[in-house]
Amino acid sequence: MANKIAEMFDAELINIEAPKYEIGVTGLVNAAMSFQDHEVEITPQTIDFAKYNKIYLGSPIWFYRPSPSIWKFAENNRFDGKDVVFFNSYNSNYGQNYIDEFKSLVMKHDAKSFEHKAIIRGRMGSQLSTEEFLNEVTTLFAEN
Ligand SMILES: Cc1cc2nc3c(=O)[nH]c(=O)nc-3n(C[C@H](O)[C@H](O)[C@H](O)COP(=O)(O)O)c2cc1C
């Protein structure tokens, strides 16, 4: 999803790495055990957004809420005067209360605006194919 958005807007793409949640069994177990945490080691911890106008922040949805890494990243960073677009993919449901809480955090760090965009991919066995999913991304972000 992030790759597609970056390609659409000819934007710089920066991965937020969290060794604790690396793809694999350990990462999955850690995600299941500490999905409520906002405290996790991430790299990079901060980014100087001065040269950007718009920031797209992405995270999967874990147990109805954005994942720990993106909370930590938002807590660490300033979004002074920037338009922030928060995007997720998810397979069934997310809690609007958690999105609202995340918005409050971003706005508290002085973003100019906050928009939320999410795509439901469906549960295992009845998921959108990669091609269908990326087409949805293109449509959803066309007006940005
Ligand atoms: C630990 C964990 C918890 C999840 N919890 C939810 C959830 O509460 N609601 C939901 O719709 N999807 C949930 N998902 C599915 C992810 O949101 C889905 O995989 C999403 O598209 C992220 O893409 P990725 O798996 O490619 O990172 C969960 C996935 C994991 C690994």
The ligand as a MOL file (V3000), in Angstrom:
LIG
                    3D

  0  0  0     0  0            999 V3000
M  V30 BEGIN CTAB
M  V30 COUNTS 31 33 0 0 0
M  V30 BEGIN ATOM
M  V30 1 C -1.6330 -9.3910 15.4130 0
M  V30 2 C -2.6410 -9.0000 14.3670 0
M  V30 3 C -3.8590 -8.4810 14.7540 0
M  V30 4 C -4.8060 -8.0890 13.7880 0
M  V30 5 N -5.9840 -7.5250 14.1900 0
M  V30 6 C -6.8760 -7.0940 13.2530 0
M  V30 7 C -8.0990 -6.4480 13.6260 0
M  V30 8 O -8.4090 -6.2440 14.7970 0
M  V30 9 N -8.9420 -6.0470 12.6320 0
M  V30 10 C -8.6580 -6.2390 11.3230 0
M  V30 11 O -9.4750 -5.8610 10.4790 0
M  V30 12 N -7.5100 -6.8150 10.9310 0
M  V30 13 C -6.6230 -7.2530 11.8550 0
M  V30 14 N -5.4520 -7.8550 11.4660 0
M  V30 15 C -5.1770 -8.0040 10.0450 0
M  V30 16 C -4.3130 -6.8560 9.5220 0
M  V30 17 O -4.9040 -5.6270 9.7650 0
M  V30 18 C -4.0400 -7.0940 8.0530 0
M  V30 19 O -3.1450 -8.1210 7.9530 0
M  V30 20 C -3.6270 -5.8170 7.3770 0
M  V30 21 O -4.0690 -5.8340 6.0720 0
M  V30 22 C -2.1580 -5.5290 7.4770 0
M  V30 23 O -1.4390 -5.9570 6.3570 0
M  V30 24 P -0.1520 -6.8760 6.5200 0
M  V30 25 O -0.6280 -8.1360 7.1600 0
M  V30 26 O 0.2850 -7.0600 5.1070 0
M  V30 27 O 0.7880 -6.0750 7.3490 0
M  V30 28 C -4.5110 -8.2530 12.4010 0
M  V30 29 C -3.2730 -8.7940 12.0300 0
M  V30 30 C -2.3460 -9.1790 12.9840 0
M  V30 31 C -1.0180 -9.7320 12.5410 0
M  V30 END ATOM
M  V30 BEGIN BOND
M  V30 1 1 1 2
M  V30 2 1 2 3
M  V30 3 2 2 30
M  V30 4 2 3 4
M  V30 5 1 4 5
M  V30 6 1 4 28
M  V30 7 2 5 6
M  V30 8 1 6 7
M  V30 9 1 6 13
M  V30 10 2 7 8
M  V30 11 1 7 9
M  V30 12 1 9 10
M  V30 13 2 10 11
M  V30 14 1 10 12
M  V30 15 2 12 13
M  V30 16 1 13 14
M  V30 17 1 14 15
M  V30 18 1 14 28
M  V30 19 1 15 16
M  V30 20 1 16 17
M  V30 21 1 16 18
M  V30 22 1 18 19
M  V30 23 1 18 20
M  V30 24 1 20 21
M  V30 25 1 20 22
M  V30 26 1 22 23
M  V30 27 1 23 24
M  V30 28 2 24 25
M  V30 29 1 24 26
M  V30 30 1 24 27
M  V30 31 2 28 29
M  V30 32 1 29 30
M  V30 33 1 30 31
M  V30 END BOND
M  V30 END CTAB
M  END
